[in-house]
Amino acid sequence: MLKTLAGGTLTATMKGGKLMLTDEKGGMGPVTQADVMQSNGVIHVIDTVVMSN
């Protein structure tokens, strides 16, 4: 379970060898690129919009 900045929750699971993020409404998207270093932290790229609330 991951907490978003907006106070929502995302659930991380493995599906078919891919890391998937699922939002509170059931929307699901795969992580396509992990550990992208930025000046203010690290991001993980997904190819789907997930909603926090």
mmCIF entry with sequence, helices, sheets and N, C-alpha, C, O atoms, coordinates in Angstrom:
data_MODEL
# 
_entry.id   MODEL 
# 
_entity.id                         1 
_entity.type                       polymer 
_entity.pdbx_number_of_molecules   1 
# 
_entity_poly.entity_id                      1 
_entity_poly.type                           'polypeptide(L)' 
_entity_poly.nstd_linkage                   no 
_entity_poly.nstd_monomer                   no 
_entity_poly.pdbx_seq_one_letter_code       MLKTLAGGTLTATMKGGKLMLTDEKGGMGPVTQADVMQSNGVIHVIDTVVMSN 
_entity_poly.pdbx_seq_one_letter_code_can   MLKTLAGGTLTATMKGGKLMLTDEKGGMGPVTQADVMQSNGVIHVIDTVVMSN 
_entity_poly.pdbx_strand_id                 A 
# 
loop_
_entity_poly_seq.entity_id 
_entity_poly_seq.num 
_entity_poly_seq.mon_id 
_entity_poly_seq.hetero 
1 1  MET n 
1 2  LEU n 
1 3  LYS n 
1 4  THR n 
1 5  LEU n 
1 6  ALA n 
1 7  GLY n 
1 8  GLY n 
1 9  THR n 
1 10 LEU n 
1 11 THR n 
1 12 ALA n 
1 13 THR n 
1 14 MET n 
1 15 LYS n 
1 16 GLY n 
1 17 GLY n 
1 18 LYS n 
1 19 LEU n 
1 20 MET n 
1 21 LEU n 
1 22 THR n 
1 23 ASP n 
1 24 GLU n 
1 25 LYS n 
1 26 GLY n 
1 27 GLY n 
1 28 MET n 
1 29 GLY n 
1 30 PRO n 
1 31 VAL n 
1 32 THR n 
1 33 GLN n 
1 34 ALA n 
1 35 ASP n 
1 36 VAL n 
1 37 MET n 
1 38 GLN n 
1 39 SER n 
1 40 ASN n 
1 41 GLY n 
1 42 VAL n 
1 43 ILE n 
1 44 HIS n 
1 45 VAL n 
1 46 ILE n 
1 47 ASP n 
1 48 THR n 
1 49 VAL n 
1 50 VAL n 
1 51 MET n 
1 52 SER n 
1 53 ASN n 
# 
_struct_asym.id          A 
_struct_asym.entity_id   1 
# 
_struct_sheet.id               AA1 
_struct_sheet.type             ? 
_struct_sheet.number_strands   5 
_struct_sheet.details          ? 
# 
loop_
_struct_sheet_order.sheet_id 
_struct_sheet_order.range_id_1 
_struct_sheet_order.range_id_2 
_struct_sheet_order.offset 
_struct_sheet_order.sense 
AA1 1 2 ? anti-parallel 
AA1 2 3 ? anti-parallel 
AA1 3 4 ? anti-parallel 
AA1 4 5 ? anti-parallel 
# 
loop_
_struct_sheet_range.sheet_id 
_struct_sheet_range.id 
_struct_sheet_range.beg_label_comp_id 
_struct_sheet_range.beg_label_asym_id 
_struct_sheet_range.beg_label_seq_id 
_struct_sheet_range.pdbx_beg_PDB_ins_code 
_struct_sheet_range.end_label_comp_id 
_struct_sheet_range.end_label_asym_id 
_struct_sheet_range.end_label_seq_id 
_struct_sheet_range.pdbx_end_PDB_ins_code 
_struct_sheet_range.beg_auth_comp_id 
_struct_sheet_range.beg_auth_asym_id 
_struct_sheet_range.beg_auth_seq_id 
_struct_sheet_range.end_auth_comp_id 
_struct_sheet_range.end_auth_asym_id 
_struct_sheet_range.end_auth_seq_id 
AA1 1 LEU A 2  ? LYS A 3  ? LEU A 2  LYS A 3  
AA1 2 THR A 9  ? LYS A 15 ? THR A 9  LYS A 15 
AA1 3 LYS A 18 ? THR A 22 ? LYS A 18 THR A 22 
AA1 4 MET A 28 ? GLN A 38 ? MET A 28 GLN A 38 
AA1 5 GLY A 41 ? ILE A 46 ? GLY A 41 ILE A 46 
# 
loop_
_atom_site.group_PDB 
_atom_site.id 
_atom_site.type_symbol 
_atom_site.label_atom_id 
_atom_site.label_alt_id 
_atom_site.label_comp_id 
_atom_site.label_asym_id 
_atom_site.label_entity_id 
_atom_site.label_seq_id 
_atom_site.pdbx_PDB_ins_code 
_atom_site.Cartn_x 
_atom_site.Cartn_y 
_atom_site.Cartn_z 
_atom_site.occupancy 
_atom_site.B_iso_or_equiv 
_atom_site.pdbx_formal_charge 
_atom_site.auth_seq_id 
_atom_site.auth_comp_id 
_atom_site.auth_asym_id 
_atom_site.auth_atom_id 
_atom_site.pdbx_PDB_model_num 
ATOM 1   N N  . MET A 1 1  ? 0.848   -1.168  0.000   1.00 0.00 ? 1  MET A N  1 
ATOM 2   C CA . MET A 1 1  ? 0.000   0.000   0.000   1.00 0.00 ? 1  MET A CA 1 
ATOM 3   C C  . MET A 1 1  ? 0.898   1.238   0.000   1.00 0.00 ? 1  MET A C  1 
ATOM 4   O O  . MET A 1 1  ? 1.853   1.330   0.771   1.00 0.00 ? 1  MET A O  1 
ATOM 5   N N  . LEU A 1 2  ? 0.576   2.175   -0.871  1.00 0.00 ? 2  LEU A N  1 
ATOM 6   C CA . LEU A 1 2  ? 1.344   3.413   -0.991  1.00 0.00 ? 2  LEU A CA 1 
ATOM 7   C C  . LEU A 1 2  ? 0.420   4.596   -0.771  1.00 0.00 ? 2  LEU A C  1 
ATOM 8   O O  . LEU A 1 2  ? -0.682  4.629   -1.319  1.00 0.00 ? 2  LEU A O  1 
ATOM 9   N N  . LYS A 1 3  ? 0.849   5.564   0.019   1.00 0.00 ? 3  LYS A N  1 
ATOM 10  C CA . LYS A 1 3  ? 0.064   6.764   0.295   1.00 0.00 ? 3  LYS A CA 1 
ATOM 11  C C  . LYS A 1 3  ? 0.431   7.837   -0.728  1.00 0.00 ? 3  LYS A C  1 
ATOM 12  O O  . LYS A 1 3  ? 1.614   8.075   -0.967  1.00 0.00 ? 3  LYS A O  1 
ATOM 13  N N  . THR A 1 4  ? -0.569  8.490   -1.339  1.00 0.00 ? 4  THR A N  1 
ATOM 14  C CA . THR A 1 4  ? -0.318  9.554   -2.305  1.00 0.00 ? 4  THR A CA 1 
ATOM 15  C C  . THR A 1 4  ? -0.243  10.906  -1.608  1.00 0.00 ? 4  THR A C  1 
ATOM 16  O O  . THR A 1 4  ? -0.641  11.032  -0.450  1.00 0.00 ? 4  THR A O  1 
ATOM 17  N N  . LEU A 1 5  ? 0.262   11.908  -2.301  1.00 0.00 ? 5  LEU A N  1 
ATOM 18  C CA . LEU A 1 5  ? 0.309   13.266  -1.738  1.00 0.00 ? 5  LEU A CA 1 
ATOM 19  C C  . LEU A 1 5  ? -1.085  13.803  -1.444  1.00 0.00 ? 5  LEU A C  1 
ATOM 20  O O  . LEU A 1 5  ? -1.260  14.613  -0.533  1.00 0.00 ? 5  LEU A O  1 
ATOM 21  N N  . ALA A 1 6  ? -2.080  13.358  -2.212  1.00 0.00 ? 6  ALA A N  1 
ATOM 22  C CA . ALA A 1 6  ? -3.456  13.811  -2.020  1.00 0.00 ? 6  ALA A CA 1 
ATOM 23  C C  . ALA A 1 6  ? -4.165  13.059  -0.896  1.00 0.00 ? 6  ALA A C  1 
ATOM 24  O O  . ALA A 1 6  ? -5.326  13.343  -0.600  1.00 0.00 ? 6  ALA A O  1 
ATOM 25  N N  . GLY A 1 7  ? -3.470  12.090  -0.257  1.00 0.00 ? 7  GLY A N  1 
ATOM 26  C CA . GLY A 1 7  ? -4.063  11.361  0.846   1.00 0.00 ? 7  GLY A CA 1 
ATOM 27  C C  . GLY A 1 7  ? -4.726  10.058  0.455   1.00 0.00 ? 7  GLY A C  1 
ATOM 28  O O  . GLY A 1 7  ? -5.278  9.365   1.310   1.00 0.00 ? 7  GLY A O  1 
ATOM 29  N N  . GLY A 1 8  ? -4.684  9.711   -0.827  1.00 0.00 ? 8  GLY A N  1 
ATOM 30  C CA . GLY A 1 8  ? -5.272  8.457   -1.292  1.00 0.00 ? 8  GLY A CA 1 
ATOM 31  C C  . GLY A 1 8  ? -4.306  7.302   -1.121  1.00 0.00 ? 8  GLY A C  1 
ATOM 32  O O  . GLY A 1 8  ? -3.205  7.462   -0.594  1.00 0.00 ? 8  GLY A O  1 
ATOM 33  N N  . THR A 1 9  ? -4.736  6.140   -1.575  1.00 0.00 ? 9  THR A N  1 
ATOM 34  C CA . THR A 1 9  ? -3.929  4.939   -1.465  1.00 0.00 ? 9  THR A CA 1 
ATOM 35  C C  . THR A 1 9  ? -3.810  4.254   -2.823  1.00 0.00 ? 9  THR A C  1 
ATOM 36  O O  . THR A 1 9  ? -4.799  4.108   -3.542  1.00 0.00 ? 9  THR A O  1 
ATOM 37  N N  . LEU A 1 10 ? -2.599  3.838   -3.164  1.00 0.00 ? 10 LEU A N  1 
ATOM 38  C CA . LEU A 1 10 ? -2.356  2.996   -4.329  1.00 0.00 ? 10 LEU A CA 1 
ATOM 39  C C  . LEU A 1 10 ? -1.835  1.665   -3.816  1.00 0.00 ? 10 LEU A C  1 
ATOM 40  O O  . LEU A 1 10 ? -1.087  1.617   -2.839  1.00 0.00 ? 10 LEU A O  1 
ATOM 41  N N  . THR A 1 11 ? -2.234  0.582   -4.479  1.00 0.00 ? 11 THR A N  1 
ATOM 42  C CA . THR A 1 11 ? -1.783  -0.751  -4.100  1.00 0.00 ? 11 THR A CA 1 
ATOM 43  C C  . THR A 1 11 ? -0.833  -1.268  -5.170  1.00 0.00 ? 11 THR A C  1 
ATOM 44  O O  . THR A 1 11 ? -1.164  -1.255  -6.356  1.00 0.00 ? 11 THR A O  1 
ATOM 45  N N  . ALA A 1 12 ? 0.350   -1.724  -4.755  1.00 0.00 ? 12 ALA A N  1 
ATOM 46  C CA . ALA A 1 12 ? 1.344   -2.273  -5.678  1.00 0.00 ? 12 ALA A CA 1 
ATOM 47  C C  . ALA A 1 12 ? 1.270   -3.796  -5.638  1.00 0.00 ? 12 ALA A C  1 
ATOM 48  O O  . ALA A 1 12 ? 1.289   -4.404  -4.568  1.00 0.00 ? 12 ALA A O  1 
ATOM 49  N N  . THR A 1 13 ? 1.184   -4.403  -6.828  1.00 0.00 ? 13 THR A N  1 
ATOM 50  C CA . THR A 1 13 ? 1.155   -5.864  -6.945  1.00 0.00 ? 13 THR A CA 1 
ATOM 51  C C  . THR A 1 13 ? 1.978   -6.285  -8.156  1.00 0.00 ? 13 THR A C  1 
ATOM 52  O O  . THR A 1 13 ? 2.298   -5.467  -9.019  1.00 0.00 ? 13 THR A O  1 
ATOM 53  N N  . MET A 1 14 ? 2.315   -7.560  -8.208  1.00 0.00 ? 14 MET A N  1 
ATOM 54  C CA . MET A 1 14 ? 2.992   -8.121  -9.376  1.00 0.00 ? 14 MET A CA 1 
ATOM 55  C C  . MET A 1 14 ? 1.963   -8.886  -10.203 1.00 0.00 ? 14 MET A C  1 
ATOM 56  O O  . MET A 1 14 ? 1.161   -9.644  -9.658  1.00 0.00 ? 14 MET A O  1 
ATOM 57  N N  . LYS A 1 15 ? 1.990   -8.682  -11.534 1.00 0.00 ? 15 LYS A N  1 
ATOM 58  C CA . LYS A 1 15 ? 1.072   -9.384  -12.433 1.00 0.00 ? 15 LYS A CA 1 
ATOM 59  C C  . LYS A 1 15 ? 1.833   -9.704  -13.715 1.00 0.00 ? 15 LYS A C  1 
ATOM 60  O O  . LYS A 1 15 ? 2.227   -8.798  -14.449 1.00 0.00 ? 15 LYS A O  1 
ATOM 61  N N  . GLY A 1 16 ? 2.033   -10.956 -13.976 1.00 0.00 ? 16 GLY A N  1 
ATOM 62  C CA . GLY A 1 16 ? 2.744   -11.363 -15.186 1.00 0.00 ? 16 GLY A CA 1 
ATOM 63  C C  . GLY A 1 16 ? 4.162   -10.828 -15.262 1.00 0.00 ? 16 GLY A C  1 
ATOM 64  O O  . GLY A 1 16 ? 4.647   -10.524 -16.352 1.00 0.00 ? 16 GLY A O  1 
ATOM 65  N N  . GLY A 1 17 ? 4.837   -10.706 -14.125 1.00 0.00 ? 17 GLY A N  1 
ATOM 66  C CA . GLY A 1 17 ? 6.202   -10.210 -14.100 1.00 0.00 ? 17 GLY A CA 1 
ATOM 67  C C  . GLY A 1 17 ? 6.324   -8.696  -14.136 1.00 0.00 ? 17 GLY A C  1 
ATOM 68  O O  . GLY A 1 17 ? 7.436   -8.171  -14.186 1.00 0.00 ? 17 GLY A O  1 
ATOM 69  N N  . LYS A 1 18 ? 5.197   -7.982  -14.113 1.00 0.00 ? 18 LYS A N  1 
ATOM 70  C CA . LYS A 1 18 ? 5.209   -6.518  -14.130 1.00 0.00 ? 18 LYS A CA 1 
ATOM 71  C C  . LYS A 1 18 ? 4.666   -5.982  -12.809 1.00 0.00 ? 18 LYS A C  1 
ATOM 72  O O  . LYS A 1 18 ? 3.753   -6.558  -12.217 1.00 0.00 ? 18 LYS A O  1 
ATOM 73  N N  . LEU A 1 19 ? 5.241   -4.873  -12.360 1.00 0.00 ? 19 LEU A N  1 
ATOM 74  C CA . LEU A 1 19 ? 4.734   -4.189  -11.181 1.00 0.00 ? 19 LEU A CA 1 
ATOM 75  C C  . LEU A 1 19 ? 3.525   -3.356  -11.589 1.00 0.00 ? 19 LEU A C  1 
ATOM 76  O O  . LEU A 1 19 ? 3.625   -2.516  -12.484 1.00 0.00 ? 19 LEU A O  1 
ATOM 77  N N  . MET A 1 20 ? 2.392   -3.579  -10.946 1.00 0.00 ? 20 MET A N  1 
ATOM 78  C CA . MET A 1 20 ? 1.155   -2.885  -11.264 1.00 0.00 ? 20 MET A CA 1 
ATOM 79  C C  . MET A 1 20 ? 0.738   -2.005  -10.093 1.00 0.00 ? 20 MET A C  1 
ATOM 80  O O  . MET A 1 20 ? 0.910   -2.381  -8.933  1.00 0.00 ? 20 MET A O  1 
ATOM 81  N N  . LEU A 1 21 ? 0.188   -0.828  -10.401 1.00 0.00 ? 21 LEU A N  1 
ATOM 82  C CA . LEU A 1 21 ? -0.388  0.050   -9.385  1.00 0.00 ? 21 LEU A CA 1 
ATOM 83  C C  . LEU A 1 21 ? -1.892  0.085   -9.591  1.00 0.00 ? 21 LEU A C  1 
ATOM 84  O O  . LEU A 1 21 ? -2.368  0.270   -10.711 1.00 0.00 ? 21 LEU A O  1 
ATOM 85  N N  . THR A 1 22 ? -2.639  -0.092  -8.509  1.00 0.00 ? 22 THR A N  1 
ATOM 86  C CA . THR A 1 22 ? -4.098  -0.073  -8.565  1.00 0.00 ? 22 THR A CA 1 
ATOM 87  C C  . THR A 1 22 ? -4.597  1.054   -7.680  1.00 0.00 ? 22 THR A C  1 
ATOM 88  O O  . THR A 1 22 ? -4.188  1.176   -6.525  1.00 0.00 ? 22 THR A O  1 
ATOM 89  N N  . ASP A 1 23 ? -5.500  1.893   -8.235  1.00 0.00 ? 23 ASP A N  1 
ATOM 90  C CA . ASP A 1 23 ? -6.042  3.001   -7.448  1.00 0.00 ? 23 ASP A CA 1 
ATOM 91  C C  . ASP A 1 23 ? -7.255  2.555   -6.640  1.00 0.00 ? 23 ASP A C  1 
ATOM 92  O O  . ASP A 1 23 ? -7.665  1.397   -6.711  1.00 0.00 ? 23 ASP A O  1 
ATOM 93  N N  . GLU A 1 24 ? -7.824  3.478   -5.872  1.00 0.00 ? 24 GLU A N  1 
ATOM 94  C CA . GLU A 1 24 ? -8.954  3.171   -4.994  1.00 0.00 ? 24 GLU A CA 1 
ATOM 95  C C  . GLU A 1 24 ? -10.222 2.823   -5.754  1.00 0.00 ? 24 GLU A C  1 
ATOM 96  O O  . GLU A 1 24 ? -11.132 2.214   -5.191  1.00 0.00 ? 24 GLU A O  1 
ATOM 97  N N  . LYS A 1 25 ? -10.295 3.202   -7.036  1.00 0.00 ? 25 LYS A N  1 
ATOM 98  C CA . LYS A 1 25 ? -11.481 2.912   -7.852  1.00 0.00 ? 25 LYS A CA 1 
ATOM 99  C C  . LYS A 1 25 ? -11.301 1.669   -8.711  1.00 0.00 ? 25 LYS A C  1 
ATOM 100 O O  . LYS A 1 25 ? -12.184 1.326   -9.498  1.00 0.00 ? 25 LYS A O  1 
ATOM 101 N N  . GLY A 1 26 ? -10.153 0.984   -8.568  1.00 0.00 ? 26 GLY A N  1 
ATOM 102 C CA . GLY A 1 26 ? -9.910  -0.233  -9.336  1.00 0.00 ? 26 GLY A CA 1 
ATOM 103 C C  . GLY A 1 26 ? -9.125  -0.029  -10.613 1.00 0.00 ? 26 GLY A C  1 
ATOM 104 O O  . GLY A 1 26 ? -8.816  -1.001  -11.303 1.00 0.00 ? 26 GLY A O  1 
ATOM 105 N N  . GLY A 1 27 ? -8.788  1.225   -10.953 1.00 0.00 ? 27 GLY A N  1 
ATOM 106 C CA . GLY A 1 27 ? -7.968  1.493   -12.134 1.00 0.00 ? 27 GLY A CA 1 
ATOM 107 C C  . GLY A 1 27 ? -6.570  0.934   -11.930 1.00 0.00 ? 27 GLY A C  1 
ATOM 108 O O  . GLY A 1 27 ? -5.998  1.057   -10.847 1.00 0.00 ? 27 GLY A O  1 
ATOM 109 N N  . MET A 1 28 ? -6.021  0.318   -12.975 1.00 0.00 ? 28 MET A N  1 
ATOM 110 C CA . MET A 1 28 ? -4.734  -0.360  -12.841 1.00 0.00 ? 28 MET A CA 1 
ATOM 111 C C  . MET A 1 28 ? -3.800  0.047   -13.966 1.00 0.00 ? 28 MET A C  1 
ATOM 112 O O  . MET A 1 28 ? -4.228  0.190   -15.111 1.00 0.00 ? 28 MET A O  1 
ATOM 113 N N  . GLY A 1 29 ? -2.518  0.235   -13.644 1.00 0.00 ? 29 GLY A N  1 
ATOM 114 C CA . GLY A 1 29 ? -1.528  0.581   -14.655 1.00 0.00 ? 29 GLY A CA 1 
ATOM 115 C C  . GLY A 1 29 ? -0.169  0.006   -14.310 1.00 0.00 ? 29 GLY A C  1 
ATOM 116 O O  . GLY A 1 29 ? 0.209   -0.032  -13.139 1.00 0.00 ? 29 GLY A O  1 
ATOM 117 N N  . PRO A 1 30 ? 0.580   -0.450  -15.330 1.00 0.00 ? 30 PRO A N  1 
ATOM 118 C CA . PRO A 1 30 ? 1.906   -1.010  -15.082 1.00 0.00 ? 30 PRO A CA 1 
ATOM 119 C C  . PRO A 1 30 ? 2.973   0.074   -14.936 1.00 0.00 ? 30 PRO A C  1 
ATOM 120 O O  . PRO A 1 30 ? 2.893   1.127   -15.569 1.00 0.00 ? 30 PRO A O  1 
ATOM 121 N N  . VAL A 1 31 ? 3.964   -0.194  -14.102 1.00 0.00 ? 31 VAL A N  1 
ATOM 122 C CA . VAL A 1 31 ? 5.134   0.678   -14.011 1.00 0.00 ? 31 VAL A CA 1 
ATOM 123 C C  . VAL A 1 31 ? 5.995   0.359   -15.239 1.00 0.00 ? 31 VAL A C  1 
ATOM 124 O O  . VAL A 1 31 ? 6.474   -0.765  -15.388 1.00 0.00 ? 31 VAL A O  1 
ATOM 125 N N  . THR A 1 32 ? 6.189   1.350   -16.117 1.00 0.00 ? 32 THR A N  1 
ATOM 126 C CA . THR A 1 32 ? 6.953   1.123   -17.343 1.00 0.00 ? 32 THR A CA 1 
ATOM 127 C C  . THR A 1 32 ? 8.418   1.494   -17.206 1.00 0.00 ? 32 THR A C  1 
ATOM 128 O O  . THR A 1 32 ? 9.260   0.993   -17.952 1.00 0.00 ? 32 THR A O  1 
ATOM 129 N N  . GLN A 1 33 ? 8.731   2.370   -16.255 1.00 0.00 ? 33 GLN A N  1 
ATOM 130 C CA . GLN A 1 33 ? 10.119  2.753   -15.995 1.00 0.00 ? 33 GLN A CA 1 
ATOM 131 C C  . GLN A 1 33 ? 10.237  3.125   -14.527 1.00 0.00 ? 33 GLN A C  1 
ATOM 132 O O  . GLN A 1 33 ? 9.539   4.017   -14.046 1.00 0.00 ? 33 GLN A O  1 
ATOM 133 N N  . ALA A 1 34 ? 11.125  2.436   -13.817 1.00 0.00 ? 34 ALA A N  1 
ATOM 134 C CA . ALA A 1 34 ? 11.273  2.663   -12.375 1.00 0.00 ? 34 ALA A CA 1 
ATOM 135 C C  . ALA A 1 34 ? 12.546  3.447   -12.076 1.00 0.00 ? 34 ALA A C  1 
ATOM 136 O O  . ALA A 1 34 ? 13.489  3.460   -12.866 1.00 0.00 ? 34 ALA A O  1 
ATOM 137 N N  . ASP A 1 35 ? 12.548  4.094   -10.927 1.00 0.00 ? 35 ASP A N  1 
ATOM 138 C CA . ASP A 1 35 ? 13.729  4.761   -10.382 1.00 0.00 ? 35 ASP A CA 1 
ATOM 139 C C  . ASP A 1 35 ? 14.332  5.824   -11.306 1.00 0.00 ? 35 ASP A C  1 
ATOM 140 O O  . ASP A 1 35 ? 15.527  5.789   -11.600 1.00 0.00 ? 35 ASP A O  1 
ATOM 141 N N  . VAL A 1 36 ? 13.510  6.759   -11.758 1.00 0.00 ? 36 VAL A N  1 
ATOM 142 C CA . VAL A 1 36 ? 13.979  7.881   -12.582 1.00 0.00 ? 36 VAL A CA 1 
ATOM 143 C C  . VAL A 1 36 ? 14.344  9.014   -11.622 1.00 0.00 ? 36 VAL A C  1 
ATOM 144 O O  . VAL A 1 36 ? 13.467  9.607   -10.993 1.00 0.00 ? 36 VAL A O  1 
ATOM 145 N N  . MET A 1 37 ? 15.631  9.308   -11.513 1.00 0.00 ? 37 MET A N  1 
ATOM 146 C CA . MET A 1 37 ? 16.108  10.324  -10.580 1.00 0.00 ? 37 MET A CA 1 
ATOM 147 C C  . MET A 1 37 ? 15.743  11.728  -11.086 1.00 0.00 ? 37 MET A C  1 
ATOM 148 O O  . MET A 1 37 ? 15.952  12.049  -12.255 1.00 0.00 ? 37 MET A O  1 
ATOM 149 N N  . GLN A 1 38 ? 15.197  12.554  -10.192 1.00 0.00 ? 38 GLN A N  1 
ATOM 150 C CA . GLN A 1 38 ? 14.838  13.935  -10.470 1.00 0.00 ? 38 GLN A CA 1 
ATOM 151 C C  . GLN A 1 38 ? 15.480  14.816  -9.407  1.00 0.00 ? 38 GLN A C  1 
ATOM 152 O O  . GLN A 1 38 ? 15.978  14.312  -8.401  1.00 0.00 ? 38 GLN A O  1 
ATOM 153 N N  . SER A 1 39 ? 15.472  16.129  -9.622  1.00 0.00 ? 39 SER A N  1 
ATOM 154 C CA . SER A 1 39 ? 16.111  17.032  -8.662  1.00 0.00 ? 39 SER A CA 1 
ATOM 155 C C  . SER A 1 39 ? 15.413  17.033  -7.299  1.00 0.00 ? 39 SER A C  1 
ATOM 156 O O  . SER A 1 39 ? 16.033  17.350  -6.284  1.00 0.00 ? 39 SER A O  1 
ATOM 157 N N  . ASN A 1 40 ? 14.126  16.681  -7.275  1.00 0.00 ? 40 ASN A N  1 
ATOM 158 C CA . ASN A 1 40 ? 13.386  16.696  -6.009  1.00 0.00 ? 40 ASN A CA 1 
ATOM 159 C C  . ASN A 1 40 ? 12.991  15.301  -5.524  1.00 0.00 ? 40 ASN A C  1 
ATOM 160 O O  . ASN A 1 40 ? 12.169  15.175  -4.617  1.00 0.00 ? 40 ASN A O  1 
ATOM 161 N N  . GLY A 1 41 ? 13.560  14.262  -6.110  1.00 0.00 ? 41 GLY A N  1 
ATOM 162 C CA . GLY A 1 41 ? 13.240  12.902  -5.669  1.00 0.00 ? 41 GLY A CA 1 
ATOM 163 C C  . GLY A 1 41 ? 13.351  11.899  -6.790  1.00 0.00 ? 41 GLY A C  1 
ATOM 164 O O  . GLY A 1 41 ? 14.067  12.115  -7.767  1.00 0.00 ? 41 GLY A O  1 
ATOM 165 N N  . VAL A 1 42 ? 12.640  10.804  -6.642  1.00 0.00 ? 42 VAL A N  1 
ATOM 166 C CA . VAL A 1 42 ? 12.650  9.711   -7.611  1.00 0.00 ? 42 VAL A CA 1 
ATOM 167 C C  . VAL A 1 42 ? 11.227  9.485   -8.084  1.00 0.00 ? 42 VAL A C  1 
ATOM 168 O O  . VAL A 1 42 ? 10.299  9.504   -7.275  1.00 0.00 ? 42 VAL A O  1 
ATOM 169 N N  . ILE A 1 43 ? 11.034  9.271   -9.392  1.00 0.00 ? 43 ILE A N  1 
ATOM 170 C CA . ILE A 1 43 ? 9.700   8.974   -9.920  1.00 0.00 ? 43 ILE A CA 1 
ATOM 171 C C  . ILE A 1 43 ? 9.693   7.592   -10.566 1.00 0.00 ? 43 ILE A C  1 
ATOM 172 O O  . ILE A 1 43 ? 10.736  7.047   -10.927 1.00 0.00 ? 43 ILE A O  1 
ATOM 173 N N  . HIS A 1 44 ? 8.497   7.049   -10.699 1.00 0.00 ? 44 HIS A N  1 
ATOM 174 C CA . HIS A 1 44 ? 8.279   5.786   -11.403 1.00 0.00 ? 44 HIS A CA 1 
ATOM 175 C C  . HIS A 1 44 ? 7.217   6.076   -12.460 1.00 0.00 ? 44 HIS A C  1 
ATOM 176 O O  . HIS A 1 44 ? 6.148   6.590   -12.133 1.00 0.00 ? 44 HIS A O  1 
ATOM 177 N N  . VAL A 1 45 ? 7.495   5.757   -13.705 1.00 0.00 ? 45 VAL A N  1 
ATOM 178 C CA . VAL A 1 45 ? 6.611   6.075   -14.822 1.00 0.00 ? 45 VAL A CA 1 
ATOM 179 C C  . VAL A 1 45 ? 5.590   4.959   -15.001 1.00 0.00 ? 45 VAL A C  1 
ATOM 180 O O  . VAL A 1 45 ? 5.945   3.780   -15.018 1.00 0.00 ? 45 VAL A O  1 
ATOM 181 N N  . ILE A 1 46 ? 4.308   5.339   -15.135 1.00 0.00 ? 46 ILE A N  1 
ATOM 182 C CA . ILE A 1 46 ? 3.246   4.395   -15.466 1.00 0.00 ? 46 ILE A CA 1 
ATOM 183 C C  . ILE A 1 46 ? 2.563   4.891   -16.728 1.00 0.00 ? 46 ILE A C  1 
ATOM 184 O O  . ILE A 1 46 ? 2.622   6.083   -17.029 1.00 0.00 ? 46 ILE A O  1 
ATOM 185 N N  . ASP A 1 47 ? 1.907   3.992   -17.482 1.00 0.00 ? 47 ASP A N  1 
ATOM 186 C CA . ASP A 1 47 ? 1.295   4.397   -18.746 1.00 0.00 ? 47 ASP A CA 1 
ATOM 187 C C  . ASP A 1 47 ? -0.225  4.552   -18.665 1.00 0.00 ? 47 ASP A C  1 
ATOM 188 O O  . ASP A 1 47 ? -0.913  4.543   -19.686 1.00 0.00 ? 47 ASP A O  1 
ATOM 189 N N  . THR A 1 48 ? -0.742  4.696   -17.441 1.00 0.00 ? 48 THR A N  1 
ATOM 190 C CA . THR A 1 48 ? -2.170  4.814   -17.216 1.00 0.00 ? 48 THR A CA 1 
ATOM 191 C C  . THR A 1 48 ? -2.418  5.878   -16.161 1.00 0.00 ? 48 THR A C  1 
ATOM 192 O O  . THR A 1 48 ? -1.601  6.056   -15.258 1.00 0.00 ? 48 THR A O  1 
ATOM 193 N N  . VAL A 1 49 ? -3.529  6.585   -16.264 1.00 0.00 ? 49 VAL A N  1 
ATOM 194 C CA . VAL A 1 49 ? -3.894  7.549   -15.223 1.00 0.00 ? 49 VAL A CA 1 
ATOM 195 C C  . VAL A 1 49 ? -4.543  6.782   -14.079 1.00 0.00 ? 49 VAL A C  1 
ATOM 196 O O  . VAL A 1 49 ? -5.485  6.020   -14.296 1.00 0.00 ? 49 VAL A O  1 
ATOM 197 N N  . VAL A 1 50 ? -4.044  6.979   -12.864 1.00 0.00 ? 50 VAL A N  1 
ATOM 198 C CA . VAL A 1 50 ? -4.671  6.400   -11.676 1.00 0.00 ? 50 VAL A CA 1 
ATOM 199 C C  . VAL A 1 50 ? -5.154  7.563   -10.813 1.00 0.00 ? 50 VAL A C  1 
ATOM 200 O O  . VAL A 1 50 ? -4.506  8.607   -10.744 1.00 0.00 ? 50 VAL A O  1 
ATOM 201 N N  . MET A 1 51 ? -6.281  7.373   -10.167 1.00 0.00 ? 51 MET A N  1 
ATOM 202 C CA . MET A 1 51 ? -6.902  8.422   -9.363  1.00 0.00 ? 51 MET A CA 1 
ATOM 203 C C  . MET A 1 51 ? -6.697  8.125   -7.886  1.00 0.00 ? 51 MET A C  1 
ATOM 204 O O  . MET A 1 51 ? -6.856  6.984   -7.451  1.00 0.00 ? 51 MET A O  1 
ATOM 205 N N  . SER A 1 52 ? -6.344  9.147   -7.115  1.00 0.00 ? 52 SER A N  1 
ATOM 206 C CA . SER A 1 52 ? -6.066  8.936   -5.692  1.00 0.00 ? 52 SER A CA 1 
ATOM 207 C C  . SER A 1 52 ? -7.334  8.927   -4.849  1.00 0.00 ? 52 SER A C  1 
ATOM 208 O O  . SER A 1 52 ? -7.353  8.271   -3.808  1.00 0.00 ? 52 SER A O  1 
ATOM 209 N N  . ASN A 1 53 ? -8.370  9.609   -5.241  1.00 0.00 ? 53 ASN A N  1 
ATOM 210 C CA . ASN A 1 53 ? -9.632  9.628   -4.484  1.00 0.00 ? 53 ASN A CA 1 
ATOM 211 C C  . ASN A 1 53 ? -10.774 9.596   -5.462  1.00 0.00 ? 53 ASN A C  1 
ATOM 212 O O  . ASN A 1 53 ? -11.936 9.605   -5.055  1.00 0.00 ? 53 ASN A O  1 
# 
